[in-house]
Every structure is written in structure tokens, then in C-alpha cells.
Amino acid sequence: MNLIKSVREAAGVKQVALYSELKWPQSRLSNYENEIRTPSLNDAREIVAALNALGANCTLDDVFPASQSVA
């Protein structure tokens, strides 16, 4: 589970601004936001850094929270 889109929208960052900051194609970011694909740890770090550069003020845990196991 990731909260890329939620964090991005809460910060008022448009998707075009984020994928431009990342220098990625729009489809790559969209696939991550819609959980069609899972970003690598390095990509996750790049996403968080780009969100912060655009004013989001978030951490890796904010954007990619640990899954909670069911007992």
C-alpha cells in the first residue's frame, strides 16, 4: 500500500509537477500511484525526496506505511 497520491494531493502538488521533478514518464508515476506496480526502495526514496522538494514535508513512512499484519 502507498499513499503517493494522497500525500501529493494534500500538499497541493499536481501529478505533472511530481513526474517532472522526478524526470519520469507520467505513466510510471501513475502506475505507482494506482498500485499497478510497486516502486523499488530507491524509487520510493526518490518519490519522497521529490514530494519534499515540492513542499510536501513527508517521510518515507508517511508515503509508504508499513503494512499491518492481521492476527
Chimera marker file (.cmm) of the C-alpha trace (Angstrom):
<marker_set name="trace">
<marker id="1" x="0.000" y="0.000" z="0.000" r="1" g="1" b="0" radius="0.5"/>
<marker id="2" x="1.209" y="3.502" z="-0.760" r="1" g="1" b="0" radius="0.5"/>
<marker id="3" x="-0.166" y="6.972" z="-0.202" r="1" g="1" b="0" radius="0.5"/>
<marker id="4" x="1.661" y="8.772" z="-3.005" r="1" g="1" b="0" radius="0.5"/>
<marker id="5" x="-1.492" y="10.289" z="-4.455" r="1" g="1" b="0" radius="0.5"/>
<marker id="6" x="-2.953" y="11.235" z="-1.067" r="1" g="1" b="0" radius="0.5"/>
<marker id="7" x="0.237" y="12.923" z="0.126" r="1" g="1" b="0" radius="0.5"/>
<marker id="8" x="0.675" y="14.646" z="-3.235" r="1" g="1" b="0" radius="0.5"/>
<marker id="9" x="-2.879" y="15.972" z="-3.274" r="1" g="1" b="0" radius="0.5"/>
<marker id="10" x="-2.775" y="17.033" z="0.393" r="1" g="1" b="0" radius="0.5"/>
<marker id="11" x="0.318" y="19.099" z="-0.427" r="1" g="1" b="0" radius="0.5"/>
<marker id="12" x="-1.400" y="20.653" z="-3.433" r="1" g="1" b="0" radius="0.5"/>
<marker id="13" x="1.089" y="19.105" z="-5.851" r="1" g="1" b="0" radius="0.5"/>
<marker id="14" x="-0.150" y="18.255" z="-9.344" r="1" g="1" b="0" radius="0.5"/>
<marker id="15" x="0.881" y="14.934" z="-10.828" r="1" g="1" b="0" radius="0.5"/>
<marker id="16" x="2.613" y="16.738" z="-13.708" r="1" g="1" b="0" radius="0.5"/>
<marker id="17" x="4.797" y="18.642" z="-11.227" r="1" g="1" b="0" radius="0.5"/>
<marker id="18" x="5.807" y="15.418" z="-9.474" r="1" g="1" b="0" radius="0.5"/>
<marker id="19" x="6.685" y="13.399" z="-12.547" r="1" g="1" b="0" radius="0.5"/>
<marker id="20" x="8.512" y="16.410" z="-13.975" r="1" g="1" b="0" radius="0.5"/>
<marker id="21" x="10.521" y="16.746" z="-10.743" r="1" g="1" b="0" radius="0.5"/>
<marker id="22" x="11.328" y="13.031" z="-10.937" r="1" g="1" b="0" radius="0.5"/>
<marker id="23" x="12.108" y="13.247" z="-14.673" r="1" g="1" b="0" radius="0.5"/>
<marker id="24" x="9.909" y="10.185" z="-15.207" r="1" g="1" b="0" radius="0.5"/>
<marker id="25" x="7.192" y="9.473" z="-17.757" r="1" g="1" b="0" radius="0.5"/>
<marker id="26" x="3.675" y="10.172" z="-16.473" r="1" g="1" b="0" radius="0.5"/>
<marker id="27" x="2.729" y="6.504" z="-16.914" r="1" g="1" b="0" radius="0.5"/>
<marker id="28" x="5.417" y="5.341" z="-14.488" r="1" g="1" b="0" radius="0.5"/>
<marker id="29" x="4.195" y="7.593" z="-11.693" r="1" g="1" b="0" radius="0.5"/>
<marker id="30" x="0.576" y="6.751" z="-12.461" r="1" g="1" b="0" radius="0.5"/>
<marker id="31" x="1.321" y="3.017" z="-12.220" r="1" g="1" b="0" radius="0.5"/>
<marker id="32" x="2.855" y="3.562" z="-8.777" r="1" g="1" b="0" radius="0.5"/>
<marker id="33" x="0.025" y="5.825" z="-7.577" r="1" g="1" b="0" radius="0.5"/>
<marker id="34" x="-2.605" y="3.319" z="-8.695" r="1" g="1" b="0" radius="0.5"/>
<marker id="35" x="-0.625" y="0.406" z="-7.247" r="1" g="1" b="0" radius="0.5"/>
<marker id="36" x="-0.394" y="-1.317" z="-10.609" r="1" g="1" b="0" radius="0.5"/>
<marker id="37" x="3.342" y="-1.551" z="-9.982" r="1" g="1" b="0" radius="0.5"/>
<marker id="38" x="5.355" y="-1.375" z="-6.767" r="1" g="1" b="0" radius="0.5"/>
<marker id="39" x="8.297" y="1.019" z="-6.648" r="1" g="1" b="0" radius="0.5"/>
<marker id="40" x="11.709" y="-0.213" z="-5.582" r="1" g="1" b="0" radius="0.5"/>
<marker id="41" x="13.129" y="1.187" z="-2.356" r="1" g="1" b="0" radius="0.5"/>
<marker id="42" x="15.296" y="3.577" z="-4.360" r="1" g="1" b="0" radius="0.5"/>
<marker id="43" x="12.283" y="4.766" z="-6.385" r="1" g="1" b="0" radius="0.5"/>
<marker id="44" x="10.281" y="5.210" z="-3.171" r="1" g="1" b="0" radius="0.5"/>
<marker id="45" x="13.070" y="7.361" z="-1.754" r="1" g="1" b="0" radius="0.5"/>
<marker id="46" x="13.153" y="9.416" z="-4.959" r="1" g="1" b="0" radius="0.5"/>
<marker id="47" x="9.382" y="9.946" z="-4.775" r="1" g="1" b="0" radius="0.5"/>
<marker id="48" x="9.595" y="11.158" z="-1.176" r="1" g="1" b="0" radius="0.5"/>
<marker id="49" x="12.519" y="13.459" z="-1.994" r="1" g="1" b="0" radius="0.5"/>
<marker id="50" x="10.618" y="14.912" z="-4.958" r="1" g="1" b="0" radius="0.5"/>
<marker id="51" x="7.462" y="15.406" z="-2.874" r="1" g="1" b="0" radius="0.5"/>
<marker id="52" x="9.519" y="17.216" z="-0.238" r="1" g="1" b="0" radius="0.5"/>
<marker id="53" x="11.211" y="19.365" z="-2.910" r="1" g="1" b="0" radius="0.5"/>
<marker id="54" x="7.707" y="20.385" z="-3.999" r="1" g="1" b="0" radius="0.5"/>
<marker id="55" x="6.687" y="21.298" z="-0.438" r="1" g="1" b="0" radius="0.5"/>
<marker id="56" x="5.008" y="18.153" z="0.893" r="1" g="1" b="0" radius="0.5"/>
<marker id="57" x="7.071" y="17.740" z="4.111" r="1" g="1" b="0" radius="0.5"/>
<marker id="58" x="6.711" y="13.950" z="4.352" r="1" g="1" b="0" radius="0.5"/>
<marker id="59" x="8.767" y="10.908" z="5.281" r="1" g="1" b="0" radius="0.5"/>
<marker id="60" x="9.168" y="7.508" z="3.679" r="1" g="1" b="0" radius="0.5"/>
<marker id="61" x="6.839" y="6.085" z="6.347" r="1" g="1" b="0" radius="0.5"/>
<marker id="62" x="4.192" y="8.714" z="5.566" r="1" g="1" b="0" radius="0.5"/>
<marker id="63" x="4.090" y="7.803" z="1.893" r="1" g="1" b="0" radius="0.5"/>
<marker id="64" x="4.791" y="4.093" z="2.203" r="1" g="1" b="0" radius="0.5"/>
<marker id="65" x="3.350" y="2.983" z="5.562" r="1" g="1" b="0" radius="0.5"/>
<marker id="66" x="4.269" y="-0.461" z="6.842" r="1" g="1" b="0" radius="0.5"/>
<marker id="67" x="1.533" y="-2.996" z="6.270" r="1" g="1" b="0" radius="0.5"/>
<marker id="68" x="-0.218" y="-4.118" z="9.357" r="1" g="1" b="0" radius="0.5"/>
<marker id="69" x="-0.425" y="-7.832" z="9.897" r="1" g="1" b="0" radius="0.5"/>
<marker id="70" x="-3.698" y="-9.369" z="10.937" r="1" g="1" b="0" radius="0.5"/>
<marker id="71" x="-3.536" y="-11.622" z="13.980" r="1" g="1" b="0" radius="0.5"/>
<link id1="1" id2="2" r="1" g="1" b="0" radius="0.2"/>
<link id1="2" id2="3" r="1" g="1" b="0" radius="0.2"/>
<link id1="3" id2="4" r="1" g="1" b="0" radius="0.2"/>
<link id1="4" id2="5" r="1" g="1" b="0" radius="0.2"/>
<link id1="5" id2="6" r="1" g="1" b="0" radius="0.2"/>
<link id1="6" id2="7" r="1" g="1" b="0" radius="0.2"/>
<link id1="7" id2="8" r="1" g="1" b="0" radius="0.2"/>
<link id1="8" id2="9" r="1" g="1" b="0" radius="0.2"/>
<link id1="9" id2="10" r="1" g="1" b="0" radius="0.2"/>
<link id1="10" id2="11" r="1" g="1" b="0" radius="0.2"/>
<link id1="11" id2="12" r="1" g="1" b="0" radius="0.2"/>
<link id1="12" id2="13" r="1" g="1" b="0" radius="0.2"/>
<link id1="13" id2="14" r="1" g="1" b="0" radius="0.2"/>
<link id1="14" id2="15" r="1" g="1" b="0" radius="0.2"/>
<link id1="15" id2="16" r="1" g="1" b="0" radius="0.2"/>
<link id1="16" id2="17" r="1" g="1" b="0" radius="0.2"/>
<link id1="17" id2="18" r="1" g="1" b="0" radius="0.2"/>
<link id1="18" id2="19" r="1" g="1" b="0" radius="0.2"/>
<link id1="19" id2="20" r="1" g="1" b="0" radius="0.2"/>
<link id1="20" id2="21" r="1" g="1" b="0" radius="0.2"/>
<link id1="21" id2="22" r="1" g="1" b="0" radius="0.2"/>
<link id1="22" id2="23" r="1" g="1" b="0" radius="0.2"/>
<link id1="23" id2="24" r="1" g="1" b="0" radius="0.2"/>
<link id1="24" id2="25" r="1" g="1" b="0" radius="0.2"/>
<link id1="25" id2="26" r="1" g="1" b="0" radius="0.2"/>
<link id1="26" id2="27" r="1" g="1" b="0" radius="0.2"/>
<link id1="27" id2="28" r="1" g="1" b="0" radius="0.2"/>
<link id1="28" id2="29" r="1" g="1" b="0" radius="0.2"/>
<link id1="29" id2="30" r="1" g="1" b="0" radius="0.2"/>
<link id1="30" id2="31" r="1" g="1" b="0" radius="0.2"/>
<link id1="31" id2="32" r="1" g="1" b="0" radius="0.2"/>
<link id1="32" id2="33" r="1" g="1" b="0" radius="0.2"/>
<link id1="33" id2="34" r="1" g="1" b="0" radius="0.2"/>
<link id1="34" id2="35" r="1" g="1" b="0" radius="0.2"/>
<link id1="35" id2="36" r="1" g="1" b="0" radius="0.2"/>
<link id1="36" id2="37" r="1" g="1" b="0" radius="0.2"/>
<link id1="37" id2="38" r="1" g="1" b="0" radius="0.2"/>
<link id1="38" id2="39" r="1" g="1" b="0" radius="0.2"/>
<link id1="39" id2="40" r="1" g="1" b="0" radius="0.2"/>
<link id1="40" id2="41" r="1" g="1" b="0" radius="0.2"/>
<link id1="41" id2="42" r="1" g="1" b="0" radius="0.2"/>
<link id1="42" id2="43" r="1" g="1" b="0" radius="0.2"/>
<link id1="43" id2="44" r="1" g="1" b="0" radius="0.2"/>
<link id1="44" id2="45" r="1" g="1" b="0" radius="0.2"/>
<link id1="45" id2="46" r="1" g="1" b="0" radius="0.2"/>
<link id1="46" id2="47" r="1" g="1" b="0" radius="0.2"/>
<link id1="47" id2="48" r="1" g="1" b="0" radius="0.2"/>
<link id1="48" id2="49" r="1" g="1" b="0" radius="0.2"/>
<link id1="49" id2="50" r="1" g="1" b="0" radius="0.2"/>
<link id1="50" id2="51" r="1" g="1" b="0" radius="0.2"/>
<link id1="51" id2="52" r="1" g="1" b="0" radius="0.2"/>
<link id1="52" id2="53" r="1" g="1" b="0" radius="0.2"/>
<link id1="53" id2="54" r="1" g="1" b="0" radius="0.2"/>
<link id1="54" id2="55" r="1" g="1" b="0" radius="0.2"/>
<link id1="55" id2="56" r="1" g="1" b="0" radius="0.2"/>
<link id1="56" id2="57" r="1" g="1" b="0" radius="0.2"/>
<link id1="57" id2="58" r="1" g="1" b="0" radius="0.2"/>
<link id1="58" id2="59" r="1" g="1" b="0" radius="0.2"/>
<link id1="59" id2="60" r="1" g="1" b="0" radius="0.2"/>
<link id1="60" id2="61" r="1" g="1" b="0" radius="0.2"/>
<link id1="61" id2="62" r="1" g="1" b="0" radius="0.2"/>
<link id1="62" id2="63" r="1" g="1" b="0" radius="0.2"/>
<link id1="63" id2="64" r="1" g="1" b="0" radius="0.2"/>
<link id1="64" id2="65" r="1" g="1" b="0" radius="0.2"/>
<link id1="65" id2="66" r="1" g="1" b="0" radius="0.2"/>
<link id1="66" id2="67" r="1" g="1" b="0" radius="0.2"/>
<link id1="67" id2="68" r="1" g="1" b="0" radius="0.2"/>
<link id1="68" id2="69" r="1" g="1" b="0" radius="0.2"/>
<link id1="69" id2="70" r="1" g="1" b="0" radius="0.2"/>
<link id1="70" id2="71" r="1" g="1" b="0" radius="0.2"/>
</marker_set>
